[in-house]
Amino acid sequence: MHNKYVVGNLRAKGAVFVDELDQVPDDAIVIFSAHGVSRAVVAEAARRGLRAFDATCPLVTKVHLEVARHRAHGREVVMIGHRGHPEVEGTMGQSSDGMYLVEKVADVPQLVLRTPEAVAYVTQTTLSVDDAAAIVAALRARFPAIVGPKRDDICYATQNRQDAVRELAETCDVVLVVGSTTSSNSNRLREVAEGKGRPAHLIDGPEEIQPAWLAGKHCVGLTAGASAPEILVEQVIARLKELGAKHIHIQPSEAERISFPLPKLR
């Protein structure tokens, strides 16, 4: 997870965060993060006989399976995502070749594919819906035969929050997003609000609220990234009340009833 509060709690309980598998002792349990890992990492963990929990988000696993299916059918795969993000690294690592990354529309004309007549695309699950749509449109214009997923790869929780922020920004003077700077979907929420012409601020918790942001504002919009726990939202609301908020209105939004089984120990 990319949330400072959650990561801190896990560290306090004894979790050790590592960037590479060679940092994991032979007698330790390793947990693959929700962002997913490459096939090479999974293979190396198995080779070393490590006990592993694969906590990859099922929505990310869906993208991994799409990559495998397209490569099995001889298609090259273009991934839409942010270079260096753990999810992107994990998905790009699902195939040893035939993978290409684009971050923005301007990257599309630079693509040089070996088989432009046999190509597919997948997306990082935490992208801006609007940005992803623009890149997909550019890919379709450049490669008319390109194949996409049957359903949007973007996470339902990410998409629901972006839709809600668009509505929120229509009626509020400023928007606060509870989420860490390392969280892709939290950054996208801030960008969506700014795209609607509203000042927006990304905060890890109530202590980061600057009263100057609220000066002269009549309505403050509040949202949170998908990895931000409810307790942080409650703490921010309490702080806003201390700073003069009189009425709290909860905006109706799409109900999220999807649940996933816990990962099994390999």
N, C-alpha and C positions, 0 to 999 in steps of 0.2 A: 504493500500500500504506500501511497505517496501522501501521507498525512503526518505532520510532525507530532501531534498529540498521540495518535495511535501508535506510531513507531516508538515514542518515548515510553508509553505504557508497556509495550512488548519488551523493550530493553530492561525495564525495571523488573520484569518477571523472569529475566534470564535469557531472552532471545539475543543472539549475536548475528548482526547483519554483515553479510559478505558480498563481494562483487564477483569473486571467482571461486570455482569449485575446489581449487587446490588450497583454499583457506579453510576448508572444512576438515576437521580431524576424522580419522577412520572410524572412530567409535561414536560419532555424533549422528543425530537425526538431521537431515537436510529438508527444508521446505522450499519448494519452487514457488515464487511469488505469483500473485494474481495476474501479473503481466505476461507470464509464460517464459519459457526458456527455449533455446535452440535444441535440435535433435542431438547435437554433439554433446551438450551438457547432460541430457538424459542418458545417453550412451556411456558417458564417462562415469556418471554416478553408478550405473549398473555394473560397469567393469570393476569399480572399486568395491562393490558390494555394500554401498551405503544404503541405509534405511531412508527412504525418501517419501515425503508427502507431496503430491503434485497438486498444489492449490491454485493452478491456473484457472482463471475465470472461464466457465463453460462457453461464454460468448467469444473469448479469445481462442479457445480450442476449436470452435466452429471455423474460425478464420484459418487456423492451422490445417484443418481437414480440407478446406477449400483449396489451399495451396497444394496439398498432396494430390488431390483429385485432378487439378489442372495440369500439374507436372506429369502425372501418369498418362494424361491424354495428349502430351506433347506440347502443351501451351506454355509459353513464357508468362511470367506473372509480374505485373506492375503493382507495387504496394504504395498506397497513399498514406503518408505519415510523417512524423518528425524524426529526423536523423538523431541517433543517440538515445532515443527513448527506449526503455527496457522492452516494452511490448514490440516495438519495431524490430529490435535486435533479435528477439525470440522468433518472430514470424519470418524475418528474412533468413533465419537459420533453419527453416524447415526444408530447405533445398540447397544443395551445394552449388547449383548454378541455375541460370534462367530466371533470376530474380532482379528486379530493378526498383529503385525507390524514387518517388517524386514527392516534393514537399509543397509545391505551389504550381499554379498554372504555367508560370514561365519556364518550369522544368520540362514540360511536355514536349515542346519543339526540339529539345536537346536529346531526347531519347533515341538511341540507335539499337533496334532490336534485330536479332538474327532471324526471327520468324514473325514479322509484323502481321501476317495473315492468320497466325495462331497465337493469340494473346488474351490474357484475362487480367482483371484487376481485383484487388482486395483493399480494405482500408483499416487503419488503426481504429480501435473501437471508441476512442475518446476525442475524436476530431470535432471541429465545428461542422454542423450539418451543412451550412451554407457554403463554407470553404470546400468541403468534400464534393458537394454537388457541382461547383464550378470546375474543379479539376476533372471530375468524371466527364463533364460535358466536353472539356478540351481533349480528353483521351478518345472519346467517341468520334469527335471531329477528325482527329488525326488517324485513328485506327478504327474504321467503321465496323470491322468484324470482331471487335473486342467483346469479351464475355464478362458479365458481372455477376455478383451473388443474386440468388433468387430474392433474398430479403436484405435490406440494408445491414451492413456490418456494424454500424455505430450502435453502441450500447443503449438499450432502452432507457436506462437511468440517466445517461448523458443527454439523450435526445429530449426526454421529458423535462429535464431541468432547463435546457436551452429554450424550449417552447415556453416554459413558465416565465423565464427571465424576459423574453420578448414582450410578454403581456405586462409584466411588472414594470418594465422600463417606460411603458406608455403612460403610467400614472404616477410614478415616483420621481423625485428630484435628484436622488443619488441612490446608488445600489452598493450594498456591501456583500461580498462573497466570502463565506467562511471556507477556507481551504488553503493548503500550502502552496508555495511558489513552485514546488516540484511536481504538483498535480496538474496533469495536462487538462483534464476535464474542468478543473476549477479555473484555470487560466482562460479556457474557452468561454466560460460563463461571464467573466469580466469583459472579454472582448465583445460578446454578444450585446451586453448592456451598453458598452461604449459605442458600438455600431448603431445603436438606437439614439445616440446623441446624449447619453447620460454619463456623468462622471461615475466611475466604479472603482472600488478598492478591494483588493484581495487581502484578507486578514487571517491569521492563524487562531486568533482568539480575541476576547474583549479588550485586553490590554493594549491592542494595537490600534484601536479606534481613536482617531484624532478629532477632538471637538470641532476644530476648524472645518472639517469636512461637512459638518451638520449645520454650520452657521447659516441662518436664513433659509434653511430647507424645511418644508412643511410635511413632506412625506419621504420616509427612508425605506427603500426596498431591501429585503434580506433574503439571501439564498445560500445554499451550501453545496460544495462539491460532493460527488458520490461517496467519497471515502471519509468525509467529515462526520464524526459521531454527533448524535442529537444533543448530547450534553453541552457541546460547544455552542450550538445554536441557542440553547436555553441561556447560557452564560452571556452571550452577546445581547439577547433580548433584555436580560436583567440590567446590563450596562446601559443600553439605550434608554431604559426607563429612568436610570439614575441621571442621564443627561437630558431628560425632559420629555421623553416619549409618553404620550397620554393614552393612545389607543393602539391596540395590537389587532390587526386583521389578518387572518390566515387565508391566503388565496387558494381557491379550489384548483386542484390539479389532477392529472391522470393518476388513477390508483395503480399501485405497483404490487402485484400479488405473486410475482414469480419467485420461486425459491429453488435452491440448488442443494443436492446432497453433499455431505461433508466428504472431503477427499479421503481415499483409502491409502494405507501405508503400503508402499511397494515391497 
